[in-house]
Amino acid sequence: MNYGAGPSHLPSSSSSSSDDETFSHYVEQWEEDMKQWEEEDEILARLYVANNKIMAYFSKEEERPKRISSVPGHLVINRGREEDSTDEYIRIGESTVLECLKRFSRAVVEVYGDEYLRSPNTDDVARLLQKGEERGFPGMLGSLDCMHWEWKNCPTAWAGQYSGRHGGPTIILEAVASYDLWIWHAFFGLPGSNNDINVLQASNLFDNLTQGITPPAHYTIQGKNYDVGYYLADGIYPKWPTLVQTISKSEDKKKQYFAMMQEACRKDVERAFDVLQSRFAIIKGPARFWDKRTLHDIMTTCIIMHNMIIEDERDEQEDIIVSTPPSISNVEDIGTNDAERFRQFLTRHKKFKDKEAHFTLRNVLIEHLWERHGNEVM
């Protein structure tokens, strides 16, 4: 028997078995790695899908209305904490603030009322007439209209009297404004149930005219001389020579052009109301005081400060308004007896309410405007 091959055969068999085991181990390890990689790929794929879903969700959230609260669906009510903190910061309570407002308004009216709520003096009338002539309306002193201020705290017993076409209770302001939005006349306090004619009849707009103490207003239209100015107004006002209204629904080109120009210039008073309310929020919102005298002082104060701003912003090239006494050429002689003064009062009162004179003045203005600017609309 040949025993020499034994020892050499045994080591060879052992090495082959070891190599098989190593190979099997590598195969198993590779299979485990492949499974792990597949799991990682699956995880990455899931993360990718999840990320897309999250991005899509937030893009939809941006399109939705923003909420103040961090809790979805929770409605946040403004409790006015910032306003309440004012009391603690400046150490002034609500009652003290209201009292300061009342005293401030009364002081402004007493100190500045005579200067900034005066009627036009001689210098003012001359400047207004010049501007009116430049705009195509010789003799125009301004435009007239009314504004309603809502009265939230109107006493219940007065609510019916102060309620008109605006629904709730209101107080009426009648005003005359010029081209620069200066408010020359302000009559405030009548209930909102009145119309513009009732307010005009109760106001003091033409008191100086009927008393003969107005500054002279001399101008010429179509070769005819006039000595009394006028205001532009809408159609509800009476047919007086001191008020010039528009013409509605006319087929005549001259009258159509006159109506267009009249309505454009009449916007001065409406613009003045808008600017007044935009500057002072207290009169833009509802009135919250009970006392009418307080409301009167507040409205008057706002108008005074409005005119102060207009004066400060006025073009430096324009003439500065100087308070001068009115001309005494229209004032009755001191020695005139009461009967004569009363007769003159009735004459002037009848003159500025002459309906025929109103239409004559309007027709002259129609021709004047057409001669000056008619070629522009031909």
Order of alpha helices (4+ residues) and beta strands (2+ residues): alpha-alpha-alpha-alpha-beta-alpha-beta-beta-alpha-alpha-beta-beta-beta-beta-alpha-alpha-alpha-alpha-alpha
